[in-house]
Amino acid sequence: MNRLGSIWSAGAGLLRAAVPGTQRDLVRLRLQRFGRKNLPFYRIVAADSRSPRDGKCLEYLGTYNPIPNQWGEKVVTLNIERIKYWIVVGAQPTETIAKMLGGCGILPPLPMRHWQEPKTKKG
């Protein structure tokens, strides 16, 4: 069993004992938008799921710049230890963050979604 797996099982028991069931899913790992019009910059944060997108957060975990730099790279910085901690205590990543963490090897990669054209009725 890898290190994260052992931390996950230990942390899940602590979470169940310390937090009532209805409050476990309140923390989300998500993006907070900064920058200006047509030039976005995002912070990766742990935030209460009920707070607004750019509202107060619990902790800053990294950054994401979707605008490619001069070498064509989109820069992502992550505090991996704190992200693992938040996942262990029950924080749920948004789909975008889950894709990033899957690409970095922190979470298993998400399955690809395939878009299907709607079926048209012949008539």
Secondary structure by P-SEA (a helix, b strand, c coil): ccaaaaaaaaaaaaaaacccccccccccbbbbbbccccbbbbbbcccccccccccccccccccccccccccccbbbbbaaaaaaaaaaabbbbcaaaaaaaaaacccccccbbbbbccccccc
